[in-house]
Amino acid sequence: MRPARNNPRPHPNTPMLKPHLLLFPLMLPGALLLASLPTAPNPASAAPPPTAFLPAPLRSAAAAVPLQPGAARPDRSSRVSFDRAPGEVRIHIGGQPFATYGYADPHIPRPYFAHLRTGDGIQVTRNHPPVPGQDPTDHDLLHPGLWMAFGDLNGEDFWRQKATVRHERFRSEPKTDGTRGGFSVVNRYVAADGVTTVCRETARYTIEATEHGRRLVWDSTFEPMVHELAFGDQEEMGLGARVATALTVRSGGEMVDAAGNRNEKGIRGKQTAWCDYSGMRDGRRVGITLMAHPENFRGAWWHARDYGLIVANPFGRASLVGGEPSRVVVKPGERLRLRFGVLVHSDSPNARTDPAAAFRAYAGR
């Protein structure tokens, strides 16, 4: 149920949030929000690659030098580019598809990324829509690839799409400085009545190729509109991904988390920094790693399923672990910031991407 308007007292299980990590006064919202978001480097200050001053034949020869055994295959080029189409942004790295961002899908009333691919073109998320006979067709509209959603936000259910996340505008249009690109959007969370605004979200997405694979950085800030904003306690809260059918544990794939736990039985309900889901496809070991930023207000518990789902959930304490239900409250004049990293990786059959190293690179450690 939504909190009463005339009851300012916090719930007894409301955590004491750390103001320097995520709560921002709204006296200067534009300036503070800009200060909280990552900025792209100045291309004029970027150092040229070491082969830039070689003659063209030598540059080609240098590019053809094979990798050391076990090393991840890099993208042929790291340039990020965007194509616009009605209701979507198509993202490319090195001229090859990386993902599609959908924000006006008539069948899915919230934004998402679909068809995430490695640098060698292998898709790591389930087909959207699922292909009957090739993919399980469960949760076809709820699990489009990669998404952020909440089953209980002021009592409204945005995960099961009973309430709606409406794209309001691009706060910054898709743009690139060459090796790094991104865009930001403003979303309005509308209750099931179709009228009441629950909150606004400003989400910034940054895309780049790294030594570990292709990386998407997700940085969202939530702002109450009139009344306090309460995040409830459910399994279905946070950043989720549905992996390609061939990568699922049921198909021979594997999940592993930062503590070395494996698969649904070992990972579900654990609170760790990252979780990786990978398997063999097209002769390569490919996968996706979700990483929770260490400066989020709380670490993420993992809602992990052998059928192909992983969710980084910092809210579902009782649902996933047991004990007192969590209720995270953001009052008017405050903001809640959630940050995650998403790594899409590809390796030779006998090699493995190091998610721990990828996490350290993402977190700046």
Secondary structure, DSSP 8 states (H G I E B T S, - for coil): ----TT--S--TT-----HHHH---SSSHHHHHHHHS-----GGGS---TTTTS-HHHHHHHHT----TT-----S---EEEEEETTEEEEEETTEEEEEEES--TT-SS-EEE--B-TTS-B-B--SS--BTTB--TTTTT-SSEEEEES-BTTB-TTTTSSEEEEEEEEEEEEE-SSEEEEEEEEEEE-TTSS-EEEEEEEEEEEEEETTEEEEEEEEEEEESSS-EEE---SSEEEEEEB-GGGSGGGT-EEEETTS-BHHHHHTT-B-SEEEEEEEETTEEEEEEEEE-TTSSS--EEEEETTTEEEEESS-HHHHT-SS---EEE-TT--EEEEEEEEEEEE-TT----HHHHHHHHHT-
